[in-house]
Amino acid sequence: MQGRAINGSESTVHDAQLVELPGIDTEVGSLVVCQKGRVFEWNPARTYFLYDVPNDASRGGHAHKVLHQMIVAVAGSFEVELHDGRDRRTVLMRSPKTGLKLPPGLWRELSHFSGGAICLVLASLEFDEEDYIRDWPEFRKWKGNDGF
């Protein structure tokens, strides 16, 4: 479910969506499937995961101009703090059956990782440094919110 087409410079923290991922639970384990058309509208071009992140560390600290992402807590838990230049939202990730769909244009920081936490990220594009905004004042200016 994509909703409206999202321009990164206009996205808000309310455009991020928690979605239930389709899965199968059996006596011998569980399986979660993410595929185009059922979970998201794009094919992942890049997949990576974070692990062994100390509880007092944070990851992220950037925004993307056009890249979409799905974040999943495959194991353990962590928080995702989102900011759109005006509003802030914190999402607790703690289930491999729930994904957080992020449109472009949101500043994100991941923190408070539990022991053994694994964060899986599915990204709509291959790595491109030009897509990143890594400077908070630059992000605010790009979002049109640098005057307050």
C-alpha positions in Angstrom: 0.0 0.0 0.0 1.8 3.1 -1.2 -0.8 5.8 -0.8 0.1 9.0 -2.5 3.2 9.4 -4.6 5.9 10.7 -2.3 8.3 13.5 -3.2 11.2 13.3 -0.7 11.3 17.0 -0.1 7.6 16.9 0.8 7.4 13.6 2.8 6.5 13.7 6.5 7.0 11.3 9.4 3.4 10.3 8.9 4.2 8.8 5.5 6.3 6.1 7.1 4.2 2.9 7.5 4.3 -0.1 9.7 3.2 -3.1 7.7 2.5 -6.6 8.7 4.6 -9.0 6.6 2.9 -12.1 5.3 4.2 -15.2 6.9 3.6 -18.8 7.7 3.9 -20.3 11.2 4.4 -24.1 11.6 5.5 -26.5 14.3 9.0 -26.5 12.8 9.4 -22.7 12.5 8.2 -19.6 10.8 8.8 -18.0 7.4 8.2 -14.3 6.3 8.1 -13.4 2.7 8.6 -9.9 1.2 7.8 -9.6 -2.5 6.9 -6.9 -5.0 3.2 -6.3 -5.1 2.4 -7.8 -1.7 4.6 -5.8 0.6 6.1 -3.0 -1.5 5.8 -1.6 -5.0 9.5 -1.8 -5.9 12.0 -4.6 -6.2 14.9 -4.4 -3.7 18.1 -3.4 -5.4 20.2 -3.7 -2.2 19.8 -5.6 1.0 22.0 -5.3 4.1 21.8 -6.0 7.8 23.2 -4.5 11.0 24.3 -6.6 13.9 26.4 -6.4 17.0 25.5 -2.8 17.5 26.2 -1.6 21.1 23.1 -0.5 23.0 24.5 3.0 23.5 25.4 3.4 19.8 23.3 4.9 17.0 23.3 4.2 13.3 21.9 6.1 10.3 22.0 9.8 10.9 21.1 10.7 7.3 18.2 11.0 4.8 17.7 9.8 1.2 16.5 12.0 -1.6 14.8 9.3 -3.7 15.5 5.8 -2.1 12.7 3.9 -0.4 13.5 1.4 2.4 11.9 -1.3 4.4 13.4 -1.9 7.9 12.8 -5.2 9.8 13.9 -6.3 13.2 14.9 -9.9 12.3 16.0 -10.5 15.9 15.9 -8.5 19.1 14.7 -4.9 19.1 15.7 -1.3 18.3 14.2 2.1 17.9 14.0 4.1 14.6 13.7 7.8 15.2 12.3 9.7 12.1 12.4 13.4 11.5 11.0 15.3 8.6 12.5 18.7 9.4 9.5 19.7 11.6 8.0 16.7 13.3 9.6 13.7 15.0 8.4 10.1 15.4 9.9 7.2 17.2 9.1 3.6 16.2 10.0 0.5 18.2 10.9 -2.4 16.0 10.7 -5.8 17.7 9.1 -8.3 15.5 10.3 -10.0 12.3 6.7 -10.0 11.1 6.5 -6.1 11.0 8.3 -3.9 8.5 8.7 -0.2 8.6 8.3 1.3 5.1 10.3 4.6 4.7 9.7 6.9 1.8 12.5 9.2 0.7 13.1 12.5 2.5 13.1 11.3 6.2 16.0 11.7 8.5 16.5 8.5 10.4 18.5 7.3 13.3 18.5 3.8 14.7 19.4 3.3 18.4 18.8 1.3 21.6 19.7 -2.0 20.1 19.0 -5.0 22.3 21.6 -7.7 22.7 21.6 -9.9 19.6 19.5 -7.5 17.6 19.6 -7.8 13.8 18.3 -5.0 11.6 17.5 -6.0 8.0 17.2 -3.2 5.4 15.7 -3.7 1.9 16.5 -0.7 -0.3 15.0 0.3 -3.6 18.2 1.5 -5.2 21.9 0.4 -5.3 24.3 2.5 -3.2 24.6 6.1 -4.5 26.4 8.7 -2.4 24.6 11.4 -4.3 21.3 10.2 -2.8 22.4 10.7 0.8 22.0 13.9 2.9 24.3 13.4 5.8 24.3 17.0 7.2 21.4 18.1 9.4 21.4 21.8 8.4 21.6 20.7 4.7 18.6 18.4 5.3 16.5 21.1 6.9 17.3 23.4 4.0 16.4 20.7 1.4 13.1 20.2 3.2 12.5 23.9 3.2 12.5 24.1 7.0 15.8 25.9 7.7 14.2 29.1 8.9 12.9 28.0 12.4 
